[in-house]
């Protein structure tokens, strides 16, 4: 067996496909990250300013977690 063979999980995709999949991931993540604060904010009868703050905090936390997952903790 060839030791230099790359496992399909670790292979590098062509740039156009990589960009399309990355955009798809961001759009799905953004929709999911926005939906929860909107639902919770409405259920708690928060003001629009408080809901906006909740959405901002959620997106900030998503960004921090994305960086942690990308770079790894150790």
PDB file of N, CA, C, O and CB in Angstrom:
ATOM      1  N   UNK A   1       0.833  -1.179   0.000  1.00  0.00           N
ATOM      2  CA  UNK A   1       0.000   0.000   0.000  1.00  0.00           C
ATOM      3  C   UNK A   1       0.879   1.244   0.000  1.00  0.00           C
ATOM      4  O   UNK A   1       1.954   1.236   0.601  1.00  0.00           O
ATOM      5  CB  UNK A   1      -0.949  -0.003   1.208  1.00  0.00           C
ATOM      6  N   UNK A   2       0.456   2.277  -0.641  1.00  0.00           N
ATOM      7  CA  UNK A   2       1.212   3.512  -0.779  1.00  0.00           C
ATOM      8  C   UNK A   2       1.097   4.328   0.507  1.00  0.00           C
ATOM      9  O   UNK A   2      -0.012   4.643   0.938  1.00  0.00           O
ATOM     10  CB  UNK A   2       0.713   4.330  -1.995  1.00  0.00           C
ATOM     11  N   UNK A   3       2.237   4.676   1.131  1.00  0.00           N
ATOM     12  CA  UNK A   3       2.225   5.439   2.377  1.00  0.00           C
ATOM     13  C   UNK A   3       1.898   6.908   2.161  1.00  0.00           C
ATOM     14  O   UNK A   3       1.509   7.594   3.106  1.00  0.00           O
ATOM     15  CB  UNK A   3       3.556   5.317   3.067  1.00  0.00           C
ATOM     16  N   UNK A   4       2.047   7.402   0.942  1.00  0.00           N
ATOM     17  CA  UNK A   4       1.780   8.820   0.678  1.00  0.00           C
ATOM     18  C   UNK A   4       0.333   9.077   0.269  1.00  0.00           C
ATOM     19  O   UNK A   4      -0.032  10.220  -0.009  1.00  0.00           O
ATOM     20  CB  UNK A   4       2.708   9.328  -0.405  1.00  0.00           C
ATOM     21  N   UNK A   5      -0.487   8.046   0.229  1.00  0.00           N
ATOM     22  CA  UNK A   5      -1.893   8.213  -0.155  1.00  0.00           C
ATOM     23  C   UNK A   5      -2.607   9.055   0.909  1.00  0.00           C
ATOM     24  O   UNK A   5      -2.384   8.894   2.109  1.00  0.00           O
ATOM     25  CB  UNK A   5      -2.598   6.820  -0.328  1.00  0.00           C
ATOM     26  N   UNK A   6      -3.460   9.944   0.437  1.00  0.00           N
ATOM     27  CA  UNK A   6      -4.204  10.825   1.340  1.00  0.00           C
ATOM     28  C   UNK A   6      -5.600  10.253   1.529  1.00  0.00           C
ATOM     29  O   UNK A   6      -6.280   9.908   0.563  1.00  0.00           O
ATOM     30  CB  UNK A   6      -4.270  12.286   0.785  1.00  0.00           C
ATOM     31  N   UNK A   7      -6.011  10.160   2.767  1.00  0.00           N
ATOM     32  CA  UNK A   7      -7.362   9.675   3.076  1.00  0.00           C
ATOM     33  C   UNK A   7      -8.374  10.670   2.523  1.00  0.00           C
ATOM     34  O   UNK A   7      -8.116  11.874   2.546  1.00  0.00           O
ATOM     35  CB  UNK A   7      -7.559   9.479   4.619  1.00  0.00           C
ATOM     36  N   UNK A   8      -9.525  10.201   2.024  1.00  0.00           N
ATOM     37  CA  UNK A   8     -10.521  11.127   1.456  1.00  0.00           C
ATOM     38  C   UNK A   8     -10.955  12.234   2.421  1.00  0.00           C
ATOM     39  O   UNK A   8     -11.314  13.325   1.978  1.00  0.00           O
ATOM     40  CB  UNK A   8     -11.740  10.351   1.020  1.00  0.00           C
ATOM     41  N   UNK A   9     -10.929  11.977   3.699  1.00  0.00           N
ATOM     42  CA  UNK A   9     -11.310  13.003   4.670  1.00  0.00           C
ATOM     43  C   UNK A   9     -10.283  14.127   4.712  1.00  0.00           C
ATOM     44  O   UNK A   9     -10.630  15.280   4.971  1.00  0.00           O
ATOM     45  CB  UNK A   9     -11.472  12.387   6.061  1.00  0.00           C
ATOM     46  N   UNK A  10      -9.020  13.794   4.459  1.00  0.00           N
ATOM     47  CA  UNK A  10      -7.935  14.764   4.564  1.00  0.00           C
ATOM     48  C   UNK A  10      -7.537  15.399   3.238  1.00  0.00           C
ATOM     49  O   UNK A  10      -6.649  16.251   3.211  1.00  0.00           O
ATOM     50  CB  UNK A  10      -6.745  14.109   5.164  1.00  0.00           C
ATOM     51  N   UNK A  11      -8.166  15.009   2.148  1.00  0.00           N
ATOM     52  CA  UNK A  11      -7.757  15.561   0.863  1.00  0.00           C
ATOM     53  C   UNK A  11      -8.183  17.026   0.728  1.00  0.00           C
ATOM     54  O   UNK A  11      -9.159  17.459   1.342  1.00  0.00           O
ATOM     55  CB  UNK A  11      -8.349  14.730  -0.279  1.00  0.00           C
ATOM     56  N   UNK A  12      -7.450  17.766  -0.069  1.00  0.00           N
ATOM     57  CA  UNK A  12      -7.742  19.183  -0.309  1.00  0.00           C
ATOM     58  C   UNK A  12      -8.626  19.293  -1.537  1.00  0.00           C
ATOM     59  O   UNK A  12      -8.272  18.820  -2.616  1.00  0.00           O
ATOM     60  CB  UNK A  12      -6.432  20.014  -0.493  1.00  0.00           C
ATOM     61  N   UNK A  13      -9.790  19.928  -1.360  1.00  0.00           N
ATOM     62  CA  UNK A  13     -10.729  20.107  -2.472  1.00  0.00           C
ATOM     63  C   UNK A  13     -10.275  21.244  -3.373  1.00  0.00           C
ATOM     64  O   UNK A  13      -9.510  22.107  -2.943  1.00  0.00           O
ATOM     65  CB  UNK A  13     -12.150  20.381  -1.948  1.00  0.00           C
ATOM     66  N   UNK A  14     -10.739  21.255  -4.626  1.00  0.00           N
ATOM     67  CA  UNK A  14     -10.441  22.381  -5.520  1.00  0.00           C
ATOM     68  C   UNK A  14     -11.021  23.675  -4.926  1.00  0.00           C
ATOM     69  O   UNK A  14     -12.054  23.647  -4.258  1.00  0.00           O
ATOM     70  CB  UNK A  14     -11.021  22.123  -6.954  1.00  0.00           C
ATOM     71  N   UNK A  15     -10.360  24.785  -5.172  1.00  0.00           N
ATOM     72  CA  UNK A  15     -10.738  26.067  -4.572  1.00  0.00           C
ATOM     73  C   UNK A  15     -12.182  26.477  -4.847  1.00  0.00           C
ATOM     74  O   UNK A  15     -12.848  26.915  -3.908  1.00  0.00           O
ATOM     75  CB  UNK A  15      -9.824  27.138  -5.070  1.00  0.00           C
ATOM     76  N   UNK A  16     -12.715  26.369  -6.063  1.00  0.00           N
ATOM     77  CA  UNK A  16     -14.113  26.769  -6.269  1.00  0.00           C
ATOM     78  C   UNK A  16     -15.100  25.938  -5.436  1.00  0.00           C
ATOM     79  O   UNK A  16     -16.056  26.475  -4.876  1.00  0.00           O
ATOM     80  CB  UNK A  16     -14.469  26.649  -7.743  1.00  0.00           C
ATOM     81  N   UNK A  17     -14.862  24.655  -5.366  1.00  0.00           N
ATOM     82  CA  UNK A  17     -15.751  23.793  -4.561  1.00  0.00           C
ATOM     83  C   UNK A  17     -15.589  24.096  -3.075  1.00  0.00           C
ATOM     84  O   UNK A  17     -16.567  24.108  -2.327  1.00  0.00           O
ATOM     85  CB  UNK A  17     -15.455  22.293  -4.832  1.00  0.00           C
ATOM     86  N   UNK A  18     -14.363  24.338  -2.657  1.00  0.00           N
ATOM     87  CA  UNK A  18     -14.098  24.681  -1.262  1.00  0.00           C
ATOM     88  C   UNK A  18     -14.793  25.982  -0.880  1.00  0.00           C
ATOM     89  O   UNK A  18     -15.340  26.091   0.218  1.00  0.00           O
ATOM     90  CB  UNK A  18     -12.590  24.796  -1.016  1.00  0.00           C
ATOM     91  N   UNK A  19     -14.778  26.968  -1.770  1.00  0.00           N
ATOM     92  CA  UNK A  19     -15.439  28.245  -1.507  1.00  0.00           C
ATOM     93  C   UNK A  19     -16.955  28.074  -1.444  1.00  0.00           C
ATOM     94  O   UNK A  19     -17.609  28.663  -0.584  1.00  0.00           O
ATOM     95  CB  UNK A  19     -15.068  29.270  -2.585  1.00  0.00           C
ATOM     96  N   UNK A  20     -17.514  27.275  -2.346  1.00  0.00           N
ATOM     97  CA  UNK A  20     -18.959  27.049  -2.349  1.00  0.00           C
ATOM     98  C   UNK A  20     -19.408  26.332  -1.080  1.00  0.00           C
ATOM     99  O   UNK A  20     -20.422  26.699  -0.486  1.00  0.00           O
ATOM    100  CB  UNK A  20     -19.369  26.238  -3.580  1.00  0.00           C
ATOM    101  N   UNK A  21     -18.670  25.328  -0.669  1.00  0.00           N
ATOM    102  CA  UNK A  21     -19.022  24.608   0.554  1.00  0.00           C
ATOM    103  C   UNK A  21     -18.835  25.485   1.786  1.00  0.00           C
ATOM    104  O   UNK A  21     -19.612  25.392   2.737  1.00  0.00           O
ATOM    105  CB  UNK A  21     -18.181  23.338   0.684  1.00  0.00           C
ATOM    106  N   UNK A  22     -17.818  26.331   1.776  1.00  0.00           N
ATOM    107  CA  UNK A  22     -17.611  27.258   2.889  1.00  0.00           C
ATOM    108  C   UNK A  22     -18.741  28.263   3.004  1.00  0.00           C
ATOM    109  O   UNK A  22     -19.208  28.548   4.106  1.00  0.00           O
ATOM    110  CB  UNK A  22     -16.294  27.988   2.729  1.00  0.00           C
ATOM    111  N   UNK A  23     -19.185  28.803   1.875  1.00  0.00           N
ATOM    112  CA  UNK A  23     -20.304  29.745   1.883  1.00  0.00           C
ATOM    113  C   UNK A  23     -21.578  29.061   2.368  1.00  0.00           C
ATOM    114  O   UNK A  23     -22.339  29.639   3.143  1.00  0.00           O
ATOM    115  CB  UNK A  23     -20.520  30.339   0.479  1.00  0.00           C
ATOM    116  N   UNK A  24     -21.808  27.845   1.918  1.00  0.00           N
ATOM    117  CA  UNK A  24     -22.978  27.090   2.358  1.00  0.00           C
ATOM    118  C   UNK A  24     -22.937  26.891   3.876  1.00  0.00           C
ATOM    119  O   UNK A  24     -23.956  27.041   4.550  1.00  0.00           O
ATOM    120  CB  UNK A  24     -23.048  25.724   1.633  1.00  0.00           C
ATOM    121  N   UNK A  25     -21.789  26.560   4.399  1.00  0.00           N
ATOM    122  CA  UNK A  25     -21.639  26.352   5.843  1.00  0.00           C
ATOM    123  C   UNK A  25     -21.931  27.638   6.612  1.00  0.00           C
ATOM    124  O   UNK A  25     -22.627  27.604   7.627  1.00  0.00           O
ATOM    125  CB  UNK A  25     -20.222  25.852   6.172  1.00  0.00           C
ATOM    126  N   UNK A  26     -21.418  28.751   6.148  1.00  0.00           N
ATOM    127  CA  UNK A  26     -21.635  30.031   6.830  1.00  0.00           C
ATOM    128  C   UNK A  26     -23.116  30.416   6.807  1.00  0.00           C
ATOM    129  O   UNK A  26     -23.641  30.884   7.817  1.00  0.00           O
ATOM    130  CB  UNK A  26     -20.788  31.140   6.174  1.00  0.00           C
ATOM    131  N   UNK A  27     -23.793  30.229   5.680  1.00  0.00           N
ATOM    132  CA  UNK A  27     -25.209  30.579   5.594  1.00  0.00           C
ATOM    133  C   UNK A  27     -26.065  29.714   6.506  1.00  0.00           C
ATOM    134  O   UNK A  27     -26.980  30.219   7.155  1.00  0.00           O
ATOM    135  CB  UNK A  27     -25.695  30.450   4.162  1.00  0.00           C
ATOM    136  N   UNK A  28     -25.782  28.429   6.564  1.00  0.00           N
ATOM    137  CA  UNK A  28     -26.542  27.537   7.445  1.00  0.00           C
ATOM    138  C   UNK A  28     -26.258  27.872   8.903  1.00  0.00           C
ATOM    139  O   UNK A  28     -27.178  27.895   9.722  1.00  0.00           O
ATOM    140  CB  UNK A  28     -26.197  26.057   7.158  1.00  0.00           C
ATOM    141  N   UNK A  29     -25.004  28.130   9.236  1.00  0.00           N
ATOM    142  CA  UNK A  29     -24.650  28.467  10.610  1.00  0.00           C
ATOM    143  C   UNK A  29     -25.301  29.775  11.027  1.00  0.00           C
ATOM    144  O   UNK A  29     -25.792  29.901  12.149  1.00  0.00           O
ATOM    145  CB  UNK A  29     -23.132  28.558  10.767  1.00  0.00           C
ATOM    146  N   UNK A  30     -25.307  30.748  10.125  1.00  0.00           N
ATOM    147  CA  UNK A  30     -25.864  32.066  10.443  1.00  0.00           C
ATOM    148  C   UNK A  30     -27.365  31.963  10.696  1.00  0.00           C
ATOM    149  O   UNK A  30     -27.878  32.572  11.634  1.00  0.00           O
ATOM    150  CB  UNK A  30     -25.583  33.065   9.300  1.00  0.00           C
ATOM    151  N   UNK A  31     -28.068  31.200   9.869  1.00  0.00           N
ATOM    152  CA  UNK A  31     -29.516  31.037  10.046  1.00  0.00           C
ATOM    153  C   UNK A  31     -29.827  30.371  11.380  1.00  0.00           C
ATOM    154  O   UNK A  31     -30.749  30.784  12.083  1.00  0.00           O
ATOM    155  CB  UNK A  31     -30.112  30.210   8.893  1.00  0.00           C
ATOM    156  N   UNK A  32     -29.067  29.352  11.727  1.00  0.00           N
ATOM    157  CA  UNK A  32     -29.276  28.672  13.001  1.00  0.00           C
ATOM    158  C   UNK A  32     -28.908  29.530  14.191  1.00  0.00           C
ATOM    159  O   UNK A  32     -29.561  29.468  15.233  1.00  0.00           O
ATOM    160  CB  UNK A  32     -28.486  27.403  13.039  1.00  0.00           C
ATOM    161  N   UNK A  33     -27.870  30.329  14.043  1.00  0.00           N
ATOM    162  CA  UNK A  33     -27.428  31.186  15.146  1.00  0.00           C
ATOM    163  C   UNK A  33     -28.389  32.344  15.382  1.00  0.00           C
ATOM    164  O   UNK A  33     -28.496  32.833  16.507  1.00  0.00           O
ATOM    165  CB  UNK A  33     -26.033  31.726  14.866  1.00  0.00           C
ATOM    166  N   UNK A  34     -29.081  32.787  14.356  1.00  0.00           N
ATOM    167  CA  UNK A  34     -30.026  33.900  14.488  1.00  0.00           C
ATOM    168  C   UNK A  34     -31.380  33.407  14.993  1.00  0.00           C
ATOM    169  O   UNK A  34     -32.051  34.114  15.745  1.00  0.00           O
ATOM    170  CB  UNK A  34     -30.196  34.624  13.142  1.00  0.00           C
ATOM    171  N   UNK A  35     -31.787  32.213  14.592  1.00  0.00           N
ATOM    172  CA  UNK A  35     -33.119  31.715  14.940  1.00  0.00           C
ATOM    173  C   UNK A  35     -33.303  31.553  16.450  1.00  0.00           C
ATOM    174  O   UNK A  35     -34.344  31.928  16.989  1.00  0.00           O
ATOM    175  CB  UNK A  35     -33.371  30.385  14.249  1.00  0.00           C
ATOM    176  N   UNK A  36     -32.321  31.008  17.121  1.00  0.00           N
ATOM    177  CA  UNK A  36     -32.466  30.739  18.560  1.00  0.00           C
ATOM    178  C   UNK A  36     -32.646  32.025  19.362  1.00  0.00           C
ATOM    179  O   UNK A  36     -33.584  32.098  20.156  1.00  0.00           O
ATOM    180  CB  UNK A  36     -31.246  29.973  19.080  1.00  0.00           C
ATOM    181  N   UNK A  37     -31.796  33.049  19.199  1.00  0.00           N
ATOM    182  CA  UNK A  37     -32.035  34.279  19.971  1.00  0.00           C
ATOM    183  C   UNK A  37     -33.371  34.959  19.633  1.00  0.00           C
ATOM    184  O   UNK A  37     -33.997  35.565  20.502  1.00  0.00           O
ATOM    185  CB  UNK A  37     -30.901  35.257  19.730  1.00  0.00           C
ATOM    186  N   UNK A  38     -33.801  34.857  18.373  1.00  0.00           N
ATOM    187  CA  UNK A  38     -35.090  35.445  18.019  1.00  0.00           C
ATOM    188  C   UNK A  38     -36.240  34.738  18.735  1.00  0.00           C
ATOM    189  O   UNK A  38     -37.152  35.389  19.246  1.00  0.00           O
ATOM    190  CB  UNK A  38     -35.299  35.386  16.505  1.00  0.00           C
ATOM    191  N   UNK A  39     -36.195  33.427  18.770  1.00  0.00           N
ATOM    192  CA  UNK A  39     -37.249  32.654  19.435  1.00  0.00           C
ATOM    193  C   UNK A  39     -37.220  32.881  20.942  1.00  0.00           C
ATOM    194  O   UNK A  39     -38.261  33.105  21.560  1.00  0.00           O
ATOM    195  CB  UNK A  39     -37.098  31.157  19.124  1.00  0.00           C
ATOM    196  N   UNK A  40     -36.037  32.822  21.529  1.00  0.00           N
ATOM    197  CA  UNK A  40     -35.915  33.013  22.979  1.00  0.00           C
ATOM    198  C   UNK A  40     -36.283  34.441  23.361  1.00  0.00           C
ATOM    199  O   UNK A  40     -36.981  34.661  24.351  1.00  0.00           O
ATOM    200  CB  UNK A  40     -34.483  32.689  23.453  1.00  0.00           C
ATOM    201  N   UNK A  41     -35.818  35.405  22.582  1.00  0.00           N
ATOM    202  CA  UNK A  41     -36.119  36.807  22.878  1.00  0.00           C
ATOM    203  C   UNK A  41     -37.605  37.094  22.827  1.00  0.00           C
ATOM    204  O   UNK A  41     -38.128  37.830  23.664  1.00  0.00           O
ATOM    205  CB  UNK A  41     -35.395  37.713  21.911  1.00  0.00           C
ATOM    206  N   UNK A  42     -38.286  36.520  21.853  1.00  0.00           N
ATOM    207  CA  UNK A  42     -39.732  36.725  21.745  1.00  0.00           C
ATOM    208  C   UNK A  42     -40.462  36.019  22.887  1.00  0.00           C
ATOM    209  O   UNK A  42     -41.433  36.554  23.422  1.00  0.00           O
ATOM    210  CB  UNK A  42     -40.252  36.216  20.384  1.00  0.00           C
ATOM    211  N   UNK A  43     -40.005  34.820  23.267  1.00  0.00           N
ATOM    212  CA  UNK A  43     -40.649  34.087  24.358  1.00  0.00           C
ATOM    213  C   UNK A  43     -40.481  34.815  25.689  1.00  0.00           C
ATOM    214  O   UNK A  43     -41.364  34.764  26.546  1.00  0.00           O
ATOM    215  CB  UNK A  43     -40.074  32.670  24.461  1.00  0.00           C
ATOM    216  N   UNK A  44     -39.345  35.492  25.859  1.00  0.00           N
ATOM    217  CA  UNK A  44     -39.099  36.238  27.094  1.00  0.00           C
ATOM    218  C   UNK A  44     -39.633  37.664  27.042  1.00  0.00           C
ATOM    219  O   UNK A  44     -39.487  38.424  27.999  1.00  0.00           O
ATOM    220  CB  UNK A  44     -37.620  36.268  27.387  1.00  0.00           C
ATOM    221  N   UNK A  45     -40.260  38.028  25.910  1.00  0.00           N
ATOM    222  CA  UNK A  45     -40.818  39.361  25.699  1.00  0.00           C
ATOM    223  C   UNK A  45     -39.762  40.468  25.895  1.00  0.00           C
ATOM    224  O   UNK A  45     -40.000  41.474  26.564  1.00  0.00           O
ATOM    225  CB  UNK A  45     -41.994  39.587  26.653  1.00  0.00           C
ATOM    226  N   UNK A  46     -38.590  40.238  25.284  1.00  0.00           N
ATOM    227  CA  UNK A  46     -37.518  41.219  25.356  1.00  0.00           C
ATOM    228  C   UNK A  46     -37.781  42.348  24.362  1.00  0.00           C
ATOM    229  O   UNK A  46     -38.512  42.175  23.386  1.00  0.00           O
ATOM    230  CB  UNK A  46     -36.151  40.556  25.078  1.00  0.00           C
ATOM    231  N   UNK A  47     -37.178  43.497  24.625  1.00  0.00           N
ATOM    232  CA  UNK A  47     -37.285  44.615  23.695  1.00  0.00           C
ATOM    233  C   UNK A  47     -36.434  44.316  22.457  1.00  0.00           C
ATOM    234  O   UNK A  47     -35.543  43.469  22.511  1.00  0.00           O
ATOM    235  CB  UNK A  47     -36.837  45.950  24.372  1.00  0.00           C
ATOM    236  N   UNK A  48     -36.701  45.002  21.347  1.00  0.00           N
ATOM    237  CA  UNK A  48     -35.883  44.777  20.144  1.00  0.00           C
ATOM    238  C   UNK A  48     -34.391  45.041  20.380  1.00  0.00           C
ATOM    239  O   UNK A  48     -33.544  44.365  19.795  1.00  0.00           O
ATOM    240  CB  UNK A  48     -36.379  45.664  19.012  1.00  0.00           C
ATOM    241  N   UNK A  49     -34.069  46.011  21.225  1.00  0.00           N
ATOM    242  CA  UNK A  49     -32.662  46.294  21.529  1.00  0.00           C
ATOM    243  C   UNK A  49     -32.023  45.130  22.276  1.00  0.00           C
ATOM    244  O   UNK A  49     -30.869  44.782  22.026  1.00  0.00           O
ATOM    245  CB  UNK A  49     -32.537  47.582  22.357  1.00  0.00           C
ATOM    246  N   UNK A  50     -32.777  44.533  23.190  1.00  0.00           N
ATOM    247  CA  UNK A  50     -32.248  43.391  23.937  1.00  0.00           C
ATOM    248  C   UNK A  50     -32.079  42.168  23.036  1.00  0.00           C
ATOM    249  O   UNK A  50     -31.119  41.411  23.177  1.00  0.00           O
ATOM    250  CB  UNK A  50     -33.172  43.052  25.114  1.00  0.00           C
ATOM    251  N   UNK A  51     -33.013  41.985  22.117  1.00  0.00           N
ATOM    252  CA  UNK A  51     -32.898  40.868  21.170  1.00  0.00           C
ATOM    253  C   UNK A  51     -31.682  41.081  20.265  1.00  0.00           C
ATOM    254  O   UNK A  51     -30.954  40.133  19.968  1.00  0.00           O
ATOM    255  CB  UNK A  51     -34.195  40.729  20.316  1.00  0.00           C
ATOM    256  N   UNK A  52     -31.466  42.315  19.831  1.00  0.00           N
ATOM    257  CA  UNK A  52     -30.287  42.616  18.999  1.00  0.00           C
ATOM    258  C   UNK A  52     -29.001  42.326  19.763  1.00  0.00           C
ATOM    259  O   UNK A  52     -28.049  41.792  19.194  1.00  0.00           O
ATOM    260  CB  UNK A  52     -30.306  44.092  18.539  1.00  0.00           C
ATOM    261  N   UNK A  53     -28.965  42.669  21.036  1.00  0.00           N
ATOM    262  CA  UNK A  53     -27.794  42.375  21.871  1.00  0.00           C
ATOM    263  C   UNK A  53     -27.614  40.872  22.027  1.00  0.00           C
ATOM    264  O   UNK A  53     -26.490  40.371  21.995  1.00  0.00           O
ATOM    265  CB  UNK A  53     -27.929  43.040  23.256  1.00  0.00           C
ATOM    266  N   UNK A  54     -28.715  40.155  22.196  1.00  0.00           N
ATOM    267  CA  UNK A  54     -28.663  38.700  22.318  1.00  0.00           C
ATOM    268  C   UNK A  54     -28.126  38.066  21.037  1.00  0.00           C
ATOM    269  O   UNK A  54     -27.324  37.134  21.096  1.00  0.00           O
ATOM    270  CB  UNK A  54     -30.056  38.140  22.644  1.00  0.00           C
ATOM    271  N   UNK A  55     -28.561  38.562  19.889  1.00  0.00           N
ATOM    272  CA  UNK A  55     -28.070  38.058  18.600  1.00  0.00           C
ATOM    273  C   UNK A  55     -26.578  38.356  18.448  1.00  0.00           C
ATOM    274  O   UNK A  55     -25.813  37.503  17.999  1.00  0.00           O
ATOM    275  CB  UNK A  55     -28.867  38.687  17.428  1.00  0.00           C
ATOM    276  N   UNK A  56     -26.174  39.557  18.817  1.00  0.00           N
ATOM    277  CA  UNK A  56     -24.754  39.925  18.720  1.00  0.00           C
ATOM    278  C   UNK A  56     -23.893  39.043  19.614  1.00  0.00           C
ATOM    279  O   UNK A  56     -22.824  38.590  19.207  1.00  0.00           O
ATOM    280  CB  UNK A  56     -24.554  41.399  19.097  1.00  0.00           C
ATOM    281  N   UNK A  57     -24.363  38.803  20.828  1.00  0.00           N
ATOM    282  CA  UNK A  57     -23.611  37.941  21.746  1.00  0.00           C
ATOM    283  C   UNK A  57     -23.526  36.515  21.203  1.00  0.00           C
ATOM    284  O   UNK A  57     -22.490  35.863  21.329  1.00  0.00           O
ATOM    285  CB  UNK A  57     -24.266  37.939  23.141  1.00  0.00           C
ATOM    286  N   UNK A  58     -24.603  36.038  20.607  1.00  0.00           N
ATOM    287  CA  UNK A  58     -24.617  34.694  20.035  1.00  0.00           C
ATOM    288  C   UNK A  58     -23.637  34.584  18.869  1.00  0.00           C
ATOM    289  O   UNK A  58     -22.885  33.613  18.785  1.00  0.00           O
ATOM    290  CB  UNK A  58     -26.032  34.326  19.573  1.00  0.00           C
ATOM    291  N   UNK A  59     -23.639  35.566  17.972  1.00  0.00           N
ATOM    292  CA  UNK A  59     -22.707  35.539  16.840  1.00  0.00           C
ATOM    293  C   UNK A  59     -21.255  35.655  17.311  1.00  0.00           C
ATOM    294  O   UNK A  59     -20.363  35.025  16.743  1.00  0.00           O
ATOM    295  CB  UNK A  59     -23.031  36.674  15.857  1.00  0.00           C
ATOM    296  N   UNK A  60     -21.025  36.455  18.342  1.00  0.00           N
ATOM    297  CA  UNK A  60     -19.672  36.571  18.907  1.00  0.00           C
ATOM    298  C   UNK A  60     -19.217  35.234  19.472  1.00  0.00           C
ATOM    299  O   UNK A  60     -18.086  34.808  19.235  1.00  0.00           O
ATOM    300  CB  UNK A  60     -19.628  37.656  20.007  1.00  0.00           C
ATOM    301  N   UNK A  61     -20.098  34.568  20.223  1.00  0.00           N
ATOM    302  CA  UNK A  61     -19.755  33.262  20.793  1.00  0.00           C
ATOM    303  C   UNK A  61     -19.512  32.235  19.685  1.00  0.00           C
ATOM    304  O   UNK A  61     -18.602  31.413  19.795  1.00  0.00           O
ATOM    305  CB  UNK A  61     -20.875  32.775  21.736  1.00  0.00           C
ATOM    306  N   UNK A  62     -20.309  32.274  18.633  1.00  0.00           N
ATOM    307  CA  UNK A  62     -20.100  31.363  17.498  1.00  0.00           C
ATOM    308  C   UNK A  62     -18.734  31.601  16.855  1.00  0.00           C
ATOM    309  O   UNK A  62     -18.051  30.652  16.471  1.00  0.00           O
ATOM    310  CB  UNK A  62     -21.220  31.542  16.447  1.00  0.00           C
ATOM    311  N   UNK A  63     -18.344  32.860  16.740  1.00  0.00           N
ATOM    312  CA  UNK A  63     -17.039  33.177  16.171  1.00  0.00           C
ATOM    313  C   UNK A  63     -15.894  32.675  17.026  1.00  0.00           C
ATOM    314  O   UNK A  63     -14.917  32.133  16.507  1.00  0.00           O
ATOM    315  CB  UNK A  63     -16.909  34.658  15.978  1.00  0.00           C
ATOM    316  N   UNK A  64     -16.008  32.854  18.337  1.00  0.00           N
ATOM    317  CA  UNK A  64     -14.961  32.372  19.255  1.00  0.00           C
ATOM    318  C   UNK A  64     -14.850  30.849  19.181  1.00  0.00           C
ATOM    319  O   UNK A  64     -13.746  30.307  19.116  1.00  0.00           O
ATOM    320  CB  UNK A  64     -15.263  32.817  20.715  1.00  0.00           C
ATOM    321  N   UNK A  65     -15.986  30.165  19.190  1.00  0.00           N
ATOM    322  CA  UNK A  65     -15.972  28.704  19.121  1.00  0.00           C
ATOM    323  C   UNK A  65     -15.403  28.229  17.786  1.00  0.00           C
ATOM    324  O   UNK A  65     -14.684  27.231  17.746  1.00  0.00           O
ATOM    325  CB  UNK A  65     -17.389  28.144  19.323  1.00  0.00           C
ATOM    326  N   UNK A  66     -15.713  28.925  16.696  1.00  0.00           N
ATOM    327  CA  UNK A  66     -15.154  28.559  15.394  1.00  0.00           C
ATOM    328  C   UNK A  66     -13.632  28.663  15.408  1.00  0.00           C
ATOM    329  O   UNK A  66     -12.938  27.785  14.896  1.00  0.00           O
ATOM    330  CB  UNK A  66     -15.735  29.455  14.288  1.00  0.00           C
ATOM    331  N   UNK A  67     -13.116  29.744  15.999  1.00  0.00           N
ATOM    332  CA  UNK A  67     -11.653  29.887  16.093  1.00  0.00           C
ATOM    333  C   UNK A  67     -11.030  28.799  16.950  1.00  0.00           C
ATOM    334  O   UNK A  67      -9.975  28.265  16.607  1.00  0.00           O
ATOM    335  CB  UNK A  67     -11.289  31.253  16.662  1.00  0.00           C
ATOM    336  N   UNK A  68     -11.672  28.468  18.060  1.00  0.00           N
ATOM    337  CA  UNK A  68     -11.150  27.408  18.930  1.00  0.00           C
ATOM    338  C   UNK A  68     -11.130  26.083  18.175  1.00  0.00           C
ATOM    339  O   UNK A  68     -10.155  25.336  18.262  1.00  0.00           O
ATOM    340  CB  UNK A  68     -12.001  27.281  20.222  1.00  0.00           C
ATOM    341  N   UNK A  69     -12.204  25.785  17.432  1.00  0.00           N
ATOM    342  CA  UNK A  69     -12.241  24.534  16.683  1.00  0.00           C
ATOM    343  C   UNK A  69     -11.223  24.528  15.537  1.00  0.00           C
ATOM    344  O   UNK A  69     -10.638  23.488  15.232  1.00  0.00           O
ATOM    345  CB  UNK A  69     -13.647  24.295  16.135  1.00  0.00           C
ATOM    346  N   UNK A  70     -11.013  25.682  14.907  1.00  0.00           N
ATOM    347  CA  UNK A  70     -10.078  25.748  13.771  1.00  0.00           C
ATOM    348  C   UNK A  70      -8.643  25.571  14.210  1.00  0.00           C
ATOM    349  O   UNK A  70      -7.884  24.822  13.595  1.00  0.00           O
ATOM    350  CB  UNK A  70     -10.222  27.069  13.040  1.00  0.00           C
ATOM    351  N   UNK A  71      -8.269  26.262  15.276  1.00  0.00           N
ATOM    352  CA  UNK A  71      -6.871  26.226  15.719  1.00  0.00           C
ATOM    353  C   UNK A  71      -6.599  25.112  16.717  1.00  0.00           C
ATOM    354  O   UNK A  71      -5.456  24.684  16.878  1.00  0.00           O
ATOM    355  CB  UNK A  71      -6.490  27.551  16.334  1.00  0.00           C
ATOM    356  N   UNK A  72      -7.626  24.648  17.374  1.00  0.00           N
ATOM    357  CA  UNK A  72      -7.460  23.600  18.377  1.00  0.00           C
ATOM    358  C   UNK A  72      -7.015  24.184  19.697  1.00  0.00           C
ATOM    359  O   UNK A  72      -6.375  25.235  19.745  1.00  0.00           O
ATOM    360  CB  UNK A  72      -6.460  22.555  17.903  1.00  0.00           C
ATOM    361  N   UNK A  73      -7.353  23.504  20.751  1.00  0.00           N
ATOM    362  CA  UNK A  73      -7.006  23.995  22.090  1.00  0.00           C
ATOM    363  C   UNK A  73      -5.568  23.634  22.433  1.00  0.00           C
ATOM    364  O   UNK A  73      -4.873  24.407  23.091  1.00  0.00           O
ATOM    365  CB  UNK A  73      -7.966  23.417  23.151  1.00  0.00           C
ATOM    366  N   UNK A  74      -5.123  22.474  21.995  1.00  0.00           N
ATOM    367  CA  UNK A  74      -3.757  22.039  22.332  1.00  0.00           C
ATOM    368  C   UNK A  74      -2.882  21.970  21.113  1.00  0.00           C
ATOM    369  O   UNK A  74      -1.705  21.623  21.216  1.00  0.00           O
ATOM    370  CB  UNK A  74      -3.777  20.686  23.016  1.00  0.00           C
TER     371      UNK A  74
END
